[in-house]
Amino acid sequence: MTENTDFTPPADPWTLFREWYALAEKQEPSDPNAMSLATLGEGEMPSARIVLLKNFDEKGFVFFTNRQSRKGGQLSSHPKAALCLHWKSLHRQIRAEGIITSVDEAESDAYHASRPRGSQIGAWASQQSQPLKDRAALERRAAELEKQYEGKTIPRPPHWGGYRLTPLLIEFWQERPFRLHDRIVYQRRGDKDAWTIERLYP
């Protein structure tokens, strides 16, 4: 959205998302792809943390993690989630809610291969969300893996891969003076349905 108070949102939320995200990549000083991810845990207790958006298209928002982690277990048990990207310098945020699916193995393999070697080692070394006796134990394990894979390609751990949030709701929020913010929400009943557009009170 622009400073034009007569702004008319496009019919497709992805047109607006691409516009906002491209600007964030140029102007947000740190991690424009950082987003909060909220999941549902045991006893329906909500849980949130920051992850990195690594890909997006009309099918949804993609991020990668250890599938045996706490959030991985929650996504398996309750395959629905919400995310929020907040760009403080742009006075904007985007929220999305939807259905979680695993990305295919080829997509996970391709992203793993693109990561720095140290991050590839880290994916093997970390038993994410499990108790860790001390920092030295993690560093020893990383060093052992460095030696094991010296001069070799590091394969993707079978427990590490991507998830896609297919949105049923996407909301665009633009800060305005005196808390008279803009809120435009796109909603649909299913991933094959057309989007409806509504303006909300701030």
Beta strands, then each sheet from edge to edge (+ up, - down):
strand 1: 34-40
strand 2: 46-52
strand 3: 55-57
strand 4: 60-66
strand 5: 80-87
strand 6: 92-102
strand 7: 160-174
strand 8: 182-187
strand 9: 196-199
sheet 1: 2+ 1- 5+ 6- 7+ 4- 3+
sheet 2: 2+ 1- 5+ 6- 7+ 8- 9+
end
